[in-house]
């Protein structure tokens, strides 16, 4: 069973999707084999999100593994393009939640330590310091958002795209926008498709059409929008991604 799963990873998305459906239906052996076969993918996804190497000894790996398990249990092949794309999104969501909770916990510890070290300081002085820190953090966030937008604009220009143009070509209907997003996610997570885009500045529409149930005409109509999404998904633009989180699973 494990060998067939590993081989299936390099064949069609349908084979892997069917295995995911079997695992979801209660086949424990298939579920166990899927978790094992996708371990490299889980590590890679966790490392990509954390921006550092992740292995089985890290708590982040456990979070990512649980995210993959959750994805298998929630996967619906009639709605989601592929288990790998869907799992990447779920893992990212769980990793971000974990990172935020850890950051909040660490911030609380630091505030407690600061409070103990400055016990003799008046409450008013402490509140002023806290307000100053909050103001500084918000200023840094604003500056980072501005830098991200400038950099994103520069990347889009390499593909002859602009924010103004994307406003006009973005799919107007929610279903069309969701479909375009999922196809962009497939491209971003598929090395061959992504490399082709990076090298030629064009989408490999023929290859994409072969793996998604979308017409060539629709792919061409949403081409610019999908390119912009792929660039965003494979970037480190944390704050810009917050603007579109409602579009991402």
Buried (B, 14 or more C-beta within 10 A) or exposed (E): EEEEBEEBBEEEBEBBBBBBBBBBEEBEEBBEBBBEBBBEBBBBBBBBBBEEEBEEEBEBBEBBBBBBBBBBEEBEBEEBBBBBBBBBBBBBBBBBEBBEEEEEEEEEEEEEEBEEEEEEEEEEEBEEEEEEBEEEEEEEEEEEBEEBBEBBEEBBEEBEBBEEBBEEBBBEEEEBBBBBBBBBBBBBBBEEBBEBBEEEEEBBEEEBBEBBEBEEEBBEBBBBBBBBBBBBBBBEBEBBBEEEEEBBB
